[in-house]
Amino acid sequence: MFAKGLEYLLAECCGQSDVSPVGPADIAERFESLRGYGRLPRGRENRAKLLNSSEIAAAILGLVPTNPKWAGHAAVILSDLRPIGGPGASFFGAVNLSAATERLLTDSGARQDFLSLTLSVAESGVNSNGFATLINEEHGTRRHISFVSKMAVSQLQPGAEDAADVDQFHARISKCVVFNHAFFDQVATAVTRAVAFPAPPPGDGSEYDAEEAQQERYRKLGVRPGSQFLNIGVDNQVTWPKHETLVKFDRYCFVLMPKTRDHVQSIHVDLTANRLTRREAMTVINRFLSVMTWCDDQFAIAQDGWSGNPVPVPIPKRNLAFTTAYQWIFDRQIPSSEEARRALALYREGRNAQQNFLVSHAVLNFFRIIELKNDSRGAVKNWFRDNFEILKQDSNYGDEFHAFSTICGNEKPHEYIYKSCRIAVAHANKDSRSDPDDANEVDRLHKAVEVLRILARHFIAIELRVSDCMYSGE
């Protein structure tokens, strides 16, 4: 059977599967997803290729998720579900659900006593999706054969099927799809007929138009086999291309994507093609944005992102969480102390800078808070030395202080804060210079600024006696 013929057949079979009709477009979208995951033949040149039983089984499993775009992902998960109790307790010894489904498609004897197959991609365990139950009759006895994730090792042992509670679901709501005997009979009959009476594949091949357009787009963006892209969002006002564009910077190639309703401007680097590590690529991106900032005299801030995609992926707009309350209680006054007012202003500036990836500015603002009551280099160092040891004992800050101690090495923390943080970011003509384009330097400062923030809060609370309670009345 050809893929297009199977697509038509499954659309017909789904006609009564829901109170709302399942149209051909839904099945076509599922097949597109399955091709993307390599579960169906890809490319127009394979349009006239007959599907094997594994591919037909994958198409059937792709009917399970509610969202058709997830058909390929669901087929990957479901096809490798394993029988509880091992192959000895399985349906005709099938090692996984894909093998059981293929047996139903190719063996009329297996279908004879088959009753139903219930499938779901709901969460079946912690961080684990997918389960299935196959019901058949054997010597007049109805058997329930359950399939679960291969990670459920204890349930895959011989005899586990006797104690398994197959009716206990993990998810509070599990959506299931049930295939009956008539369905597999109809599909198997259609496959047999397609082999007996060969005919050209139905349709005009338009199902491959979108795939070909996507492949051409990827070609223009420099995507190649083995590509591994780093995707980084950029907050900027520099001149940016209106359409996604492949650009060359020095000896490197980037993909620039424009801002849309749902995505921010972004920059994408193929780590494999450019022979870069993630950290090296971040340094190159920063160098590029620095040149753009100079040329346009506008800001450009590299935000966060991720790596690993075989193609460049747009960066969604940031939707940061915030705290709300039904009963919002507030009772505060402007601090009477000038030092307290300045400290809060500097703290806000520091947090704003830290949140917006301006880590050097955050370091300076948190450091300046300590200088409000310590007017000499020695006094500032002594304050950091004494209070660092106090806060280091607080278990709430264990991770931050451990990371900071790692970057300090053998240098004393208070000396490191002064020389490698305060002096390094504030001066360009000292031995401890800081390069804000260097990804290693940015990572170092991010670890340091977390400890500086904790120390700054401690200073404001203890030295300036400013409460952090919103209804303290101060």
C-alpha positions in Angstrom: 0.0 0.0 0.0 1.2 3.5 -0.8 1.4 6.2 1.8 -1.3 8.3 0.2 -3.7 5.3 -0.1 -3.1 4.6 3.6 -3.8 8.2 4.4 -7.2 8.0 2.7 -8.0 4.8 4.4 -7.2 6.0 7.9 -9.2 9.2 7.3 -12.2 7.0 6.4 -11.7 4.8 9.5 -11.6 7.9 11.7 -15.0 9.1 10.5 -16.9 7.9 13.6 -14.1 8.2 16.1 -15.3 11.4 17.7 -18.4 13.6 17.9 -16.6 16.1 15.7 -15.4 14.9 12.3 -11.8 14.0 11.7 -11.1 15.5 8.2 -8.5 14.4 5.7 -6.4 17.5 6.6 -5.9 16.1 10.1 -4.5 12.8 8.8 -2.4 14.6 6.2 -0.8 16.6 9.0 -0.1 13.5 10.9 1.6 11.9 7.9 3.7 15.0 7.5 4.9 14.7 11.1 5.6 10.9 10.6 7.7 11.7 7.6 9.6 14.3 9.7 10.4 11.6 12.2 11.5 9.1 9.5 8.5 6.8 10.2 7.3 7.1 6.6 9.2 7.4 3.3 10.4 11.0 2.7 10.7 12.8 -0.6 8.7 12.8 -3.7 11.0 10.2 -5.3 9.6 7.7 -2.7 5.9 8.5 -3.4 5.5 5.2 -5.3 7.2 3.1 -2.7 5.1 0.5 -1.0 4.9 0.8 2.7 6.2 -2.1 4.8 4.4 -3.4 7.9 6.5 -1.4 10.3 5.6 1.9 8.5 1.9 1.0 8.4 2.1 0.3 12.1 3.7 3.6 12.8 1.0 5.4 10.8 -1.6 3.7 13.0 0.2 4.6 16.2 0.3 8.2 14.9 -3.5 8.4 15.2 -3.3 8.4 19.0 -2.2 12.0 20.0 -4.9 14.7 20.0 -2.6 17.2 18.3 -1.7 15.9 14.8 1.7 17.7 14.9 2.8 15.2 17.6 2.0 12.1 15.5 5.7 11.3 14.8 6.8 11.8 18.4 3.9 9.6 19.6 4.7 6.9 17.2 8.3 6.8 18.4 7.2 6.5 22.1 4.4 3.9 21.5 6.2 1.7 19.1 8.8 0.8 21.7 6.5 0.1 24.6 7.3 -3.3 26.1 5.0 -6.1 27.3 4.5 -6.5 31.1 6.0 -9.9 32.0 8.3 -9.9 29.0 7.9 -11.5 25.5 6.7 -14.8 27.1 3.6 -13.0 28.3 3.2 -10.9 25.2 0.9 -11.2 22.2 2.4 -14.0 20.0 5.8 -13.3 21.7 5.9 -9.7 20.4 8.9 -7.9 21.9 7.3 -4.5 21.7 4.0 -2.8 20.7 5.2 -2.2 17.1 5.8 -5.9 16.6 2.4 -6.7 18.1 0.7 -4.2 15.7 2.6 -5.6 12.7 1.5 -9.1 13.7 -2.1 -8.0 13.7 -1.6 -6.5 10.2 0.1 -9.6 8.6 -1.3 -12.6 10.5 -5.0 -13.5 10.0 -4.7 -16.1 12.7 -3.6 -13.5 15.2 -6.5 -11.3 14.3 -9.0 -14.1 14.7 -9.1 -14.0 18.5 -8.2 -10.3 18.8 -10.7 -8.0 20.4 -9.2 -4.5 20.9 -6.1 -2.5 21.3 -6.3 0.6 23.6 -3.5 3.2 23.3 -2.6 6.4 25.1 0.3 8.8 25.2 -0.8 10.1 28.6 1.8 10.2 31.4 2.0 6.6 32.6 4.7 7.3 35.2 7.0 10.1 36.4 8.6 11.6 33.3 7.3 8.7 31.2 4.5 8.7 28.6 2.6 6.0 26.8 0.8 2.7 27.7 -1.3 0.2 25.8 -3.6 -2.7 26.5 -4.3 -5.5 24.0 -7.3 -7.8 24.6 -7.6 -11.2 23.0 -9.2 -14.5 23.7 -7.1 -17.6 24.2 -8.8 -21.0 24.7 -12.0 -19.2 25.8 -10.2 -17.0 28.3 -10.0 -13.3 27.8 -6.4 -12.0 28.2 -5.3 -8.4 28.9 -1.7 -7.8 27.7 -0.3 -4.5 28.8 2.6 -2.6 27.3 4.6 0.0 29.3 7.8 2.0 29.0 11.0 0.1 28.7 12.2 2.1 31.8 9.7 0.2 34.0 12.3 -2.6 34.4 10.6 -4.3 37.3 7.4 -4.8 35.2 9.2 -6.4 32.3 10.4 -9.5 34.3 8.7 -12.9 33.8 5.6 -13.2 36.1 5.1 -9.5 36.6 1.9 -9.7 34.6 0.2 -11.6 37.4 0.6 -8.8 39.9 0.3 -5.7 37.6 -2.6 -3.4 38.2 -3.3 -2.4 34.6 -6.3 -0.3 35.5 -4.4 2.1 37.7 -3.6 5.3 35.7 -0.9 7.8 36.7 -2.3 10.8 34.9 -5.4 12.4 36.4 -7.0 12.4 32.9 -5.8 9.9 30.3 -7.1 10.2 26.7 -7.2 6.8 25.0 -7.8 5.6 21.4 -9.3 2.1 20.9 -8.8 0.0 17.7 -11.1 -2.9 17.3 -11.0 -6.2 15.3 -12.8 -4.7 12.3 -10.2 -1.9 11.9 -7.3 -4.2 11.6 -9.3 -6.5 9.2 -10.0 -3.5 7.0 -6.4 -2.3 6.9 -5.1 -5.8 6.3 -7.6 -6.4 3.5 -6.7 -3.1 1.8 -3.0 -4.0 1.9 -3.6 -7.4 0.3 -5.8 -5.8 -2.4 -3.1 -3.1 -3.1 -0.5 -5.9 -3.7 -2.9 -8.0 -5.8 -4.0 -5.2 -8.0 -1.1 -2.8 -8.5 -2.1 0.8 -9.4 -0.3 4.2 -9.4 -0.3 6.1 -6.1 -3.5 8.2 -5.7 -3.3 12.0 -5.6 -1.0 14.5 -7.4 1.9 14.4 -4.9 1.1 17.8 -3.4 1.6 16.3 0.0 5.4 16.7 -0.6 5.2 20.4 -1.6 5.5 21.7 2.0 8.4 19.3 2.7 10.3 20.3 -0.4 9.8 24.0 0.4 11.1 23.4 3.9 14.1 21.5 2.6 14.9 24.4 0.2 14.6 26.9 3.1 17.0 24.8 5.2 19.4 24.7 2.2 19.5 28.5 2.0 20.1 28.7 5.7 23.2 26.5 5.5 21.6 23.4 7.2 23.5 20.2 6.4 23.5 16.6 7.7 25.0 16.6 11.2 24.2 20.3 11.9 23.8 21.2 15.6 22.6 24.8 16.1 23.0 27.1 19.0 19.9 29.3 19.2 20.2 32.6 21.1 17.6 35.4 21.6 18.8 39.0 21.0 17.2 42.1 22.5 18.3 45.0 20.3 17.7 48.2 18.3 20.5 47.7 15.8 19.5 47.2 12.1 18.3 43.6 11.7 17.2 41.8 8.5 13.4 41.7 7.8 13.6 38.0 6.7 15.7 35.1 8.0 19.1 35.5 6.5 22.4 33.6 6.3 25.3 36.0 7.0 29.0 35.7 7.1 31.0 37.3 10.0 34.8 36.8 9.8 35.2 33.1 9.1 31.8 32.2 10.7 28.3 31.8 9.3 25.2 32.8 11.3 21.5 32.7 10.7 19.7 35.8 11.7 15.9 35.6 12.3 13.6 38.7 12.7 11.1 39.5 15.4 7.6 38.2 14.9 4.4 38.3 17.0 5.6 35.3 19.0 9.4 35.4 18.7 12.2 37.7 19.4 15.1 38.6 17.1 17.6 35.7 17.3 20.9 34.5 16.1 21.7 30.9 15.3 25.1 29.2 14.8 25.8 25.7 13.5 28.4 24.5 16.0 29.4 21.6 13.8 30.0 23.5 10.6 31.7 26.4 12.4 33.7 24.0 14.5 32.8 25.8 17.7 31.9 24.7 21.2 28.8 26.3 22.7 30.9 28.7 24.8 33.2 29.7 21.9 30.1 30.3 19.8 28.7 32.7 22.5 31.9 34.7 22.4 31.7 35.0 18.6 28.0 36.1 18.9 29.0 38.7 21.4 31.8 40.0 19.1 29.3 40.2 16.3 26.8 42.2 18.4 29.6 44.5 19.6 30.4 45.4 16.0 26.7 45.9 15.2 26.4 48.2 18.3 29.3 50.3 17.2 28.1 50.6 13.6 24.5 51.5 14.5 25.2 53.2 17.9 22.3 51.2 19.3 22.0 48.5 22.0 22.3 44.8 21.3 22.0 42.3 24.2 22.5 38.5 23.8 20.0 36.7 25.9 19.8 33.0 26.8 18.9 30.1 24.5 19.8 26.5 23.9 21.7 24.2 21.5 21.3 20.8 19.9 18.7 21.3 17.2 19.5 20.0 13.7 18.0 23.2 12.2 17.7 26.8 13.5 14.7 27.3 15.8 13.1 30.7 16.5 13.3 31.9 20.1 9.9 32.5 21.8 9.3 35.8 23.5 10.2 35.8 27.1 7.1 35.3 29.3 8.7 35.7 32.8 6.8 34.5 35.8 5.8 37.0 38.4 4.2 36.9 41.8 0.6 38.0 42.4 -1.7 37.8 45.4 -5.5 38.0 45.9 -4.9 39.9 49.1 -2.1 42.4 48.4 -0.9 43.9 51.6 1.4 46.8 51.5 2.5 49.4 54.1 5.9 51.0 53.5 7.3 54.5 53.6 10.2 56.2 51.7 13.3 55.4 53.8 14.3 58.4 55.9 18.0 57.5 55.6 19.8 58.8 52.5 22.1 55.7 52.6 19.1 53.4 52.7 17.5 55.2 49.7 20.7 55.0 47.7 21.2 51.3 48.7 17.7 50.3 47.4 18.2 52.3 44.2 21.6 50.6 43.6 20.1 47.2 44.4 17.2 47.7 41.9 19.7 48.8 39.3 21.8 45.7 40.0 18.8 43.3 39.8 17.6 45.0 36.5 21.1 44.6 35.0 21.4 41.0 36.1 17.9 40.2 34.7 18.8 41.8 31.4 22.2 40.0 31.0 24.3 43.1 31.8 26.3 41.2 34.4 29.2 43.6 34.6 26.9 46.5 35.5 25.2 44.2 38.1 28.6 43.5 39.7 29.4 47.2 40.1 26.0 48.1 41.6 26.1 45.4 44.2 29.6 46.3 45.1 28.8 50.0 45.4 26.2 49.2 48.1 28.9 47.9 50.4 30.9 51.1 49.8 28.1 53.2 51.3 29.5 52.6 54.8 33.0 51.5 54.0 35.0 54.4 52.5 38.4 52.8 52.0 39.7 49.8 50.1 40.8 48.1 53.3 37.4 48.6 55.0 35.5 47.2 52.0 37.8 44.1 51.8 37.4 43.5 55.6 33.6 43.7 55.4 33.5 41.1 52.6 36.0 38.9 54.4 34.0 38.8 57.7 30.5 38.6 56.2 31.5 36.1 53.5 32.4 33.6 56.2 29.1 34.3 58.0 26.8 33.8 55.0 28.9 30.8 53.7 27.5 28.8 56.6 23.9 29.4 55.6 22.6 26.2 53.8 20.2 28.3 51.7 23.1 29.7 49.8 25.1 26.5 49.4 25.1 26.2 45.7 26.0 29.9 45.1 28.9 29.8 47.5 30.2 26.5 46.2 30.2 27.8 42.6 31.9 31.0 43.7 34.6 29.1 45.7 35.4 27.1 42.6 36.2 30.1 40.5 38.2 31.7 43.3 40.6 28.8 43.3 43.4 29.5 45.9 42.7 33.2 46.1 40.9 34.5 49.2 37.2 35.3 48.5 37.4 39.0 49.6 40.6 39.6 47.5 38.9 37.9 44.5 35.8 40.1 44.9 37.9 43.2 44.9 40.5 42.4 42.2 38.7 40.1 39.8 35.2 41.6 40.1 35.3 45.2 41.2 38.6 46.3 39.6 38.3 43.9 36.6 34.9 45.3 35.4 35.5 48.9 36.3 38.9 49.5 34.7 40.5 48.7 31.3 44.1 49.5 32.2 44.7 47.1 35.1 46.1 43.6 35.2 42.6 42.1 35.9 40.8 43.2 32.7 37.4 41.9 31.9 36.1 41.3 28.4 32.3 41.3 28.3 32.2 39.5 24.9 34.1 36.5 26.2 31.6 33.8 27.2 34.0 32.4 29.8 34.3 35.8 31.4 30.5 36.3 31.3 30.0 32.9 33.0 32.5 33.7 35.7 30.8 37.0 36.5 27.4 35.4 36.6 28.6 33.1 39.3 30.3 35.9 41.2 27.3 38.3 41.0 25.0 35.7 42.7 27.3 35.9 45.8 27.6 39.7 45.5 23.8 40.0 45.5 23.5 37.8 48.6 26.1 40.0 50.4 24.4 43.2 49.2 21.0 42.0 50.7 22.8 41.1 53.9 24.3 44.6 54.1 21.0 46.4 53.5 19.2 44.3 56.0 21.8 44.3 58.8 23.9 47.4 58.3 21.1 49.7 57.2 18.3 47.9 59.0 15.9 47.9 56.1 13.1 45.3 56.3 12.2 43.2 53.3 8.6 42.8 54.5 6.1 44.6 52.3 3.8 45.5 55.2 6.4 46.4 57.9 5.2 50.0 58.1 8.7 51.4 57.7 
